[in-house]
Amino acid sequence: MVRQDSYVLVHLFFFFQPCRFSLSCFSFLSNVHTLMSSLTKKFSPWFWIPSLYTAEGLPYVVVMTVATVMYERLGLSNADIALYTSWLYLPWVIKPFWSPLVEVFGSKRQWIVLMQLLVGAALAGLALTIPTTHFVRWTLVMFWLLAFSSATHDIAADGFYLLALNRREQAFFVGIRSTFYRISMIVGQGLLIMLAGTLELYNKPQQAWSLVFAALSASFVCFFLYHLKALPSCIADSERRPAKVKDMVRDFVLTFLDFFRKPAVGAAIAFMLLYRLPEALLVKICPLFMLDSVSEGGLGMTTSDLGFVQGTVGVVGLTLGGILGGVCAERGGLKRWLWPMVLSITLPDVVYIFLAYAQPDNLPLISACVFVEQFGYGFGFTAYMLFLMLFSKGPKSTSHYAFCTGFMALSMMLPGMVAGYLQERSGYLNFFIIATVLCIFTFVASMLIKKVPEE
């Protein structure tokens, strides 16, 4: 087994290499963009918003969820899996620090199609390196490239959405973009994993997962070609004049300092980091628990069953909980619903204690438990997102919200890195008991917000 500390510096080195490659591609892409712009007419947003946000969600799901399942099926230990895949949150943690580059170099339309091409290349790289002897090293390099490209794509896509649509269209399509982002989660966590499980019946795991990523790579080549044509040529995007790098760095530093001068910023950061602490531990271990053998304390599920339970039933529960949370928040605000949402995001964690103790082989029962936990998480997570938006209010709300989302990613990255080690030392049942006890930090973090920002 590869030691978990052997490649960390190598991974970090390879993570920053796409920056050089991305910038070198702009001369080529600019020529292609000029050619395609002459052929592009003003498409209805219905022609590109669904596909754009499907393409935005898929790489994130692959990096955060599918990678965990794949490494388990390829034989890595839980400690290695949790450590390696948690490091992949880093691009989303530091995303605010390189977002100014998207403003300085090229248009957001160019960044979108370039990142989709890089995503396709990274997925192709995964397909090619999974069957190799040193697959851990090289697949992690490809996952770093995928994570970097996905985080940059997020910046460009959300910026393009604001530039290409007027205020009325932005309001109308916000639900549409969220819906197709959720669909991408079902495709990634559900259908892709179920496909891998089906292929495992006829092939070795390495071959099965290689075929899955090859198919996904081909789909992103199609996204790339389609969006070259379908994304409108937006005057506000193509003719904007970016500020000088020196001025942008100065503005970024001032914005950064303003964020940390906000009232009660310490309590706010503690809330951002601790509110989801139990979930940050569970999210890395739950798929491994379900796949692990009964003799090892797991549930012994097949890959296909996991895709159905977590990627379909779980995502539906998460979505419905989020919808209900949004409705409640709109009617009563954060002050009224904070504590019901705190209870909702913590108490359902006990279902994993039950599953680890009873180790049932009843798929409907397991599905019901996962649905309850994910529904509770979706409802409770609404309070977290609402707080980020309220705390970010002000003249620099967009930039400050980006910093908040960086802390949000960090809150998942740090606990996830130790989750596998903790589980291997304690066993599944004790691990889930510990994660549930740690819900006290969610309550403490919520109590720190003595003065909830005014809606």
C-alpha positions, -999 to +999 in steps of 0.1 A: +000+000+000+013+035-009+022+055+022-002+085+026+027+110+031+047+099+000+030+121-025+016+152-008+043+175-020+042+160-055+005+165-056+008+201-046+034+206-072+013+191-100-018+211-088-003+244-099+010+232-133-025+237-150-021+274-144+008+276-169-010+253-193-043+273-191-026+306-199-007+291-228-040+279-244-055+314-246-038+323-279-053+292-295-087+296-278-089+333-288-086+323-325-113+296-321-135+321-302-132+346-330-143+321-355-172+307-335-184+342-325-191+349-362-213+318-363-230+323-329-264+340-326-283+350-295-295+317-281-323+316-256-309+309-221-329+276-222-303+264-248-273+269-225-282+272-188-293+236-183-262+222-200-238+248-183-249+240-148-249+202-155-213+206-166-206+227-135-219+201-111-206+169-125-168+175-119-175+186-083-194+154-076-167+133-093-140+148-071-159+149-038-179+116-040-171+094-069-133+095-062-140+081-026-160+051-040-135+044-067-105+043-044-124+019-020-131-004-049-094-003-059-083-013-025-070+017-007-074+020+031-100+043+047-073+065+062-056+070+028-089+076+010-102+102+034-068+120+035-063+121-003-098+130-013-101+157+015-070+175+000-090+178-032-112+204-014-082+228-016-091+244-050-125+255-036-109+267-004-085+291-022-107+298-051-113+335-041-075+341-043-072+333-080-107+345-091-091+379-102-072+360-129-105+352-145-112+389-147-077+398-161-071+372-188-097+365-215-135+365-213-156+344-190-169+326-221-134+316-230-127+304-195-158+283-195-150+264-227-113+261-218-121+246-184-145+221-199-118+210-223-094+206-194-120+187-174-124+163-204-086+159-205-084+152-168-112+126-171-094+110-200-062+109-179-081+091-152-093+065-177-058+059-189-040+059-155-064+037-134-051+004-150-015+014-144+008+001-116+013+034-099-024+044-103-026+062-069+000+088-078-013+095-113-050+094-106-045+120-079-026+142-103-056+139-126-080+146-098-060+177-089-063+189-125-100+181-124-106+200-091-086+230-103-105+231-136-139+226-119-133+254-093-122+278-121-152+268-142-175+277-112-160+312-112-164+318-149-199+302-152-214+322-123-199+354-136-211+347-171-246+341-158-246+376-144-233+392-175-253+374-201-287+378-184-307+408-173-321+411-138-354+396-147-338+366-165-314+361-136-343+358-112-363+335-135-335+311-142-320+308-107-343+279-100-336+263-133-298+264-128-302+249-093-324+221-106-299+210-132-271+213-107-290+188-086-296+166-116-258+165-121-255+152-085-279+124-093-260+116-124-227+117-107-234+101-073-261+078-086-260+068-123-222+069-127-216+047-096-244+024-106-228+021-141-195+013-125-211-014-103-227-030-134-195-030-153-177-045-123-199-076-128-182-083-161-148-066-157-121-060-131-127-029-110-098-011-127-113-018-161-148-009-150-138+025-136-116+032-165-146+028-189-168+050-167-143+079-169-137+074-206-174+078-212-175+109-189-145+124-208-163+120-241-194+138-226-172+168-217-158+170-251-194+172-263-200+199-236-170+218-249-181+217-286-217+225-277-209+255-256-185+269-282-216+273-303-244+277-278-230+302-253-240+337-265-213+363-274-220+387-246-208+423-253-205+430-215-182+400-213-161+403-245-156+441-245-150+447-208-116+463-199-100+446-169-081+466-145-043+465-142-030+435-121-015+459-096-048+477-090-067+443-087-042+430-062-046+462-041-084+460-043-083+423-033-061+430-003-084+458+009-115+436+004-098+408+023-090+431+052-125+446+052-139+410+056-119+405+088-130+439+101-167+429+101-184+429+135-182+395+153-161+380+125-145+355+150-179+341+159-189+340+123-158+321+112-163+297+141-198+291+129-186+285+093-160+260+104-179+241+131-216+240+121-210+211+097-183+193+117-202+160+121-212+160+084-176+166+074-167+134+091-196+114+079-194+123+043-161+106+038-168+075+058-205+067+050-198+054+015-169+033+028-191+019+056-217+008+032-193-009+008-171-025+035-178-062+044-201-072+073-171-089+090-153-055+090-183-037+105-198-024+072-230-032+053-215-052+025-234-034-002-226-036-039-214-006-058-247-004-077-267-005-045-246+023-031-252+044-062-289+039-058-291+046-020-267+076-017-268+089-052-305+087-059-325+083-027-301+104-007-299+132-032-337+133-035-339+136+003-313+163+003-332+183-024-366+180-007-351+191+027-334+220+010-367+231-007-386+229+026-358+248+043-360+276+017-397+279+021-394+281+059-366+306+058-385+328+034-415+329+057-397+332+091-361+341+085-330+328+101-338+340+137-370+320+138-357+288+121-321+286+133-326+261+162-351+239+144-325+237+116-297+229+141-318+200+154-325+189+119-288+187+108-277+169+140-303+145+154-307+124+122-270+114+125-281+087+149-294+066+120-257+056+113-253+044+148-283+021+143-270+009+109-236+002+123-251-017+153-277-037+135-259-041+101-292-047+082-292-062+047-326-047+040-321-022+011-354-004+017-346+001+054-311+014+046-325+037+020-351+051+044-323+058+070-302+076+044-332+095+032-340+107+067-304+118+074-300+136+041-335+153+043-325+166+078-291+178+064-308+195+035-332+213+058-305+222+084-280+233+057-304+262+048-295+280+080-258+278+071-262+292+036-286+319+048-261+330+074-233+332+048-255+355+026-265+377+055-229+380+069-217+389+034-241+418+030-225+452+023-207+471-005-184+442-013-210+414-008-198+393-038-162+392-027-171+386+009-194+358+000-166+342-019-144+343+012-173+327+031-175+298+006-138+293+011-143+288+048-173+265+039-149+243+018-123+244+046-148+232+071-152+200+051-116+196+042-099+196+076-122+171+094-123+149+063-085+145+064-086+128+098-119+110+094-104+078+079-077+076+106-103+081+133-125+054+119-097+028+115-087+033+151-122+032+166-143+010+142-175+020+124-199+019+154-176+040+177-168+064+149-205+071+143-210+076+181-181+100+182-195+119+152-229+122+168-213+134+201-194+161+182-228+176+172-223+196+204-200+218+184-228+226+160-249+238+190-220+258+205-212+274+171-249+284+167-249+298+202-220+320+193-242+339+169-258+360+196-269+386+171-281+371+139-277+396+110-309+414+101-326+400+070 
